[in-house]
Amino acid sequence: MANPDQKTIIIDNAYQEIKNICISLQKDTDASNLEIKNLLKLIMNEWEEKEEQKTGFGFR
C-alpha cells in the first residue's frame, strides 16, 4: 500500500484506537477476550439500530 487514501488512514487509526481502548479495559477490569468481544458486539448492535432508525437502512 504505497499511497493509502484518506479513508483507509482514518479506518486504520480508528481500529488502533479501539484496540488500545479494549486493551486498557482488559488491564483495568481483568475482562476476558470473550467479554470484550461481547461488549463490542453490543456496541455494534446499538449503533446499527440507531443508524437504521435514523436512515431507515441498516448495514446488512
TORDRENVEX-634227 format. One line per field, with one value per residue (C-alpha): y, x, z; residue in three letters; residue number from 1. Coordinates in steps of 0.02 Angstrom, whole numbers, m for minus. Layout:
N
yy <- Y, ...
xx <- X, ...
zz <- Z, ...
lumlum <- ALA, ...
vexlum <- NUM, ...
***
This chain:
60
yy <- 0, 140, 281, 244, 360, 465, 342, 199, 304, 353, 172, 112, 248, 208, 22, 59, 174, 45, m91, 17, 55, m132, m175, m40, m101, m279, m221, m112, m238, m410, m438, m591, m585, m654, m516, m383, m463, m468, m285, m237, m336, m246, m78, m125, m185, m21, 79, m18, 5, 193, 206, 107, 218, 374, 321, 177, 69, m48, m105, m281
xx <- 0, 109, m19, m164, m311, m382, m524, m401, m295, m448, m508, m334, m322, m495, m450, m292, m385, m523, m392, m300, m461, m502, m327, m338, m511, m445, m299, m409, m550, m471, m606, m583, m568, m745, m813, m729, m795, m970, m957, m902, m1047, m1168, m1099, m1113, m1292, m1340, m1252, m1339, m1509, m1484, m1420, m1569, m1690, m1605, m1597, m1719, m1574, m1457, m1282, m1335
zz <- 0, m66, m61, 55, 33, 175, 210, 234, 352, 455, 467, 518, 651, 719, 726, 825, 946, 976, 1000, 1128, 1221, 1229, 1291, 1426, 1477, 1494, 1600, 1711, 1736, 1706, 1573, 1462, 1273, 1261, 1373, 1265, 1106, 1179, 1228, 1052, 979, 1094, 1041, 856, 878, 963, 827, 689, 771, 788, 610, 547, 643, 576, 393, 375, 315, 409, 371, 325
lumlum <- MET, ALA, ASN, PRO, ASP, GLN, LYS, THR, ILE, ILE, ILE, ASP, ASN, ALA, TYR, GLN, GLU, ILE, LYS, ASN, ILE, CYS, ILE, SER, LEU, GLN, LYS, ASP, THR, ASP, ALA, SER, ASN, LEU, GLU, ILE, LYS, ASN, LEU, LEU, LYS, LEU, ILE, MET, ASN, GLU, TRP, GLU, GLU, LYS, GLU, GLU, GLN, LYS, THR, GLY, PHE, GLY, PHE, ARG
vexlum <- 1, 2, 3, 4, 5, 6, 7, 8, 9, 10, 11, 12, 13, 14, 15, 16, 17, 18, 19, 20, 21, 22, 23, 24, 25, 26, 27, 28, 29, 30, 31, 32, 33, 34, 35, 36, 37, 38, 39, 40, 41, 42, 43, 44, 45, 46, 47, 48, 49, 50, 51, 52, 53, 54, 55, 56, 57, 58, 59, 60
***
